[in-house]
Amino acid sequence: MDIRRLLNADIPCITFPQALYKIMSQGHSWIEWNRDGTRLRYNDPTRLMRELQGMGFKAQDLASLNKNFNDYGFIRLSDARKSRYDTNKHTWTIFTHMFFLRGDEEAVNSIRRRRVRRTRTLSKKSSPCSDDEFW
């Protein structure tokens, strides 16, 4: 039995795309769909992180938010990070995903996290004394 499942039995399991879709369906002015419902844009990443944290995500900074978008295969079309000093929030960050579509929650539920396995090279750590010299 999975111990994580036991510890989080009362917490609903929701993926990043599902949470994002739920936030977008609430009709906020700082995050919205384009006209044909194939792209999303937001201009307040701090607010987006707060909303996600309220749903149980641990996104603490912009890097972890961007990592979630990347891990789930979203493609960045526009980048507001380059204008981070825009205090009036006129600059939008735009993402798209072939299955993240307005009105198609079933397609959103099919989006899976891409797991990239990084291979680490195992290097033998050298010690000041080898076993032969020690004995």
C-alpha positions as CSV (number, residue, x, y, z in Angstrom):
1,M,0.0,0.0,0.0
2,D,1.3,3.5,-0.9
3,I,1.9,5.5,2.2
4,R,1.5,8.8,0.3
5,R,-2.0,7.8,-0.7
6,L,-2.8,7.1,3.0
7,L,-1.5,10.4,4.2
8,N,-3.3,12.4,1.5
9,A,-6.5,10.3,1.5
10,D,-8.7,13.4,2.1
11,I,-6.9,15.6,-0.4
12,P,-8.2,15.3,-3.9
13,C,-5.6,14.4,-6.5
14,I,-5.5,17.2,-9.1
15,T,-2.9,17.8,-11.8
16,F,-1.4,21.1,-12.7
17,P,-3.4,21.3,-16.0
18,Q,-6.7,20.5,-14.2
19,A,-6.0,23.2,-11.6
20,L,-5.1,25.7,-14.3
21,Y,-8.3,24.9,-16.1
22,K,-10.4,25.3,-12.9
23,I,-8.8,28.7,-12.3
24,M,-9.5,29.8,-15.9
25,S,-13.1,28.7,-15.7
26,Q,-13.7,31.1,-12.7
27,G,-13.4,34.1,-15.1
28,H,-10.6,36.2,-13.7
29,S,-9.4,39.3,-15.5
30,W,-5.7,38.4,-15.0
31,I,-5.9,35.0,-16.7
32,E,-7.9,34.3,-19.8
33,W,-8.5,32.3,-23.0
34,N,-7.9,33.7,-26.5
35,R,-10.9,34.0,-28.7
36,D,-10.9,30.5,-30.1
37,G,-9.9,28.9,-26.7
38,T,-6.6,27.4,-27.8
39,R,-4.3,29.6,-25.8
40,L,-4.1,31.0,-22.3
41,R,-2.5,34.2,-21.1
42,Y,-1.9,35.7,-17.7
43,N,-0.3,38.9,-16.4
44,D,0.0,38.2,-12.7
45,P,2.2,35.2,-12.0
46,T,2.2,35.9,-8.2
47,R,-1.6,35.7,-8.2
48,L,-1.5,32.5,-10.2
49,M,0.9,30.9,-7.7
50,R,-1.4,31.9,-4.8
51,E,-4.4,30.3,-6.6
52,L,-2.4,27.1,-7.2
53,Q,-1.1,27.1,-3.6
54,G,-4.7,27.2,-2.5
55,M,-5.3,24.0,-4.4
56,G,-2.4,22.2,-2.8
57,F,0.5,23.0,-5.1
58,K,3.8,24.0,-3.6
59,A,4.8,26.6,-6.3
60,Q,6.8,29.1,-4.3
61,D,8.5,31.0,-7.1
62,L,8.3,31.8,-10.8
63,A,10.8,29.1,-11.6
64,S,8.7,26.3,-10.2
65,L,5.6,27.7,-12.0
66,N,7.5,27.6,-15.3
67,K,8.8,24.1,-14.5
68,N,5.1,22.9,-14.2
69,F,4.3,24.5,-17.6
70,N,7.3,22.8,-19.1
71,D,6.8,19.4,-17.4
72,Y,3.3,19.2,-18.8
73,G,4.3,20.1,-22.4
74,F,2.9,23.6,-22.6
75,I,4.6,25.8,-25.2
76,R,5.4,29.4,-24.3
77,L,4.4,31.8,-27.1
78,S,5.1,35.1,-25.3
79,D,7.2,35.9,-22.3
80,A,6.4,38.6,-19.7
81,R,9.6,37.7,-17.7
82,K,11.5,40.1,-19.9
83,S,9.4,43.0,-18.7
84,R,9.2,42.1,-15.0
85,Y,9.3,45.8,-14.0
86,D,5.9,46.3,-15.6
87,T,4.0,47.4,-12.5
88,N,0.8,48.0,-14.4
89,K,0.6,44.4,-15.5
90,H,0.2,45.2,-19.2
91,T,2.5,42.4,-20.3
92,W,1.1,38.9,-20.7
93,T,2.7,35.5,-20.7
94,I,1.0,33.3,-23.3
95,F,1.0,29.4,-23.4
96,T,-0.6,26.8,-25.6
97,H,-1.0,23.1,-25.4
98,M,-2.7,20.9,-28.0
99,F,-5.0,19.3,-25.3
100,F,-5.6,22.4,-23.2
101,L,-8.7,23.7,-24.9
102,R,-11.6,25.8,-23.6
103,G,-14.7,23.6,-23.2
104,D,-12.9,20.3,-23.5
105,E,-12.2,19.2,-19.9
106,E,-11.8,15.6,-21.0
107,A,-8.8,16.6,-23.2
108,V,-7.3,18.5,-20.3
109,N,-7.6,15.4,-18.1
110,S,-5.5,13.5,-20.6
111,I,-2.5,15.8,-20.2
112,R,0.3,13.9,-18.4
113,R,3.5,15.1,-16.9
114,R,6.6,14.4,-19.0
115,R,9.2,12.7,-16.8
116,V,12.7,13.4,-18.0
117,R,15.2,11.0,-16.5
118,R,18.5,12.5,-16.2
119,T,21.3,10.1,-16.1
120,R,24.0,10.9,-13.6
121,T,27.5,9.7,-14.2
122,L,28.7,7.8,-11.2
123,S,32.2,8.9,-10.4
124,K,34.4,7.2,-7.9
125,K,35.2,9.7,-5.2
126,S,38.8,9.8,-4.5
127,S,39.9,9.8,-0.9
128,P,43.1,11.1,0.5
129,C,44.1,7.5,1.4
130,S,43.2,4.5,-0.6
131,D,42.3,1.3,1.2
132,D,45.7,-0.2,0.4
133,E,47.5,2.8,1.9
134,F,45.3,2.8,5.0
135,W,46.0,-0.9,5.9
